[in-house]
Amino acid sequence: MSKRAVLEVIALDVEDAVAAQAGGADRLELVTDMAADGLTPTVSTVTAIRDAVDISLRVMLRLSDGFGAGDAHDVGRLVGIAGEMREAGAEEFVLGFLDAAGDVDLAAVERVVEALDGCRWTFHRALDHASDRDALRKQLADLPGLDTYLTAGSASGVDEGLPVLRTESSRTGEPGYEQQLLVGGGLRLDHVPDLRASGVAAFHIGGAARPGGWEEPVSAEAVSEWRRAVDLG
């Protein structure tokens, strides 16, 4: 029997988190300010959600829109925030930084990862905006804790990225490709059978869990529909 697929849902608050778990989510990505594509939530929000659910939580480490880490002061702030989150009990994270040329900002990533002290983490969709996906993955291959890449296969979303997703899924286990492929970004239910057939076993949804839009909370019923879809594959 194949291993159960991972379903990760974006949660902004306790109400989202409780509904996502009720619908069958395996993991939550905790963020705030989706107008900026998801920034770091407050420690109090993370603590409240941790107290309300018993599934895995990944906390976004990102201070502003875009994929740059900012200057040395901003990176220092991220390191401090990571430490505060760790002290509050956070054990999994999401991050990813590029420089102006679209290459991975390895110095910034390494500084923040050092503060995570071995915690598991996802490199997010900065990958889809990188100048060279393959080079980025190989540069990050040996960083401690990195176990997942969140990607649509393209900056434009899954529709355009399907060929890349199929190819990268087929390379699982190669140097730089040991991490799990978590597909999200314009993901629709009709994409799931193709992706499952290609070996993808992890899916990430945000707006798709909110039929009423981002101003409305996560719908447990919508999450349940995705749960059934990724399980059937």
C-alpha positions, 0 to 999 in steps of 0.5 A: 500500500502506498504511503499516505500523501501529505496535505499542508494547509495555510493557516492564519489563526486558530480558527483556520488551524482547527478547521484544517485539522478537522478536514484532514490536513497533516500539517499547517504552514503558519503565516500572516499578511497574505497580501504580501504572500505570507509573512512571519506570524507573531509568537502569540499566534504560533503558541495559540495554534500549537495549543489548539491542534496536534498536527505539525506546524511550519512557521514562515520566516519572512519579513517582507514581500519578495524573496530577498532577505534584506540587509544584515539588520534584517537577517539579524532580525530573522535570526532573533525571531527564529530563536524566539519561535524555538523558545516558544516551542516551534519545531518546523519552519519555512524560509528561502532567500534569493539575491538580486540575480536570482541566485540563492542568498546562501549566506542569509539562508545559512545564518537563519538555518544555524539559528534553527539548530537542526529543526526541519524546514521547507525552502519555499517558492523562491525556488520558482523564481531562481535563475537556476533551480538545479544549481540552487538545489545542489547548493542547499543539498547539505544544509541541516534540516532541509527536507522539503521544497515548496514549488509550483514548478514555475513562477506562473503556477502549476499549470505552467510548471507541470513538466518541471514537477514531473521531471523533478519528481523522477529525480528523487534521490539524486544529489540535490533531490533528496528532499520531498517535493511539496506542490503548491501555487495555483494548484487545482484538484484536477492537477492531483491525479497527474501529479500523484501518477508522477510520484508527487506525494505532498500538496500545499493549499491556501486559497483552495481551502477558502471557497469564500476567499482570503477574507474568510476562514479555512473551510473544513469541508474544502480541506476534506475534499482535498484530503479525498483527492490526494488519497485517491490520487 
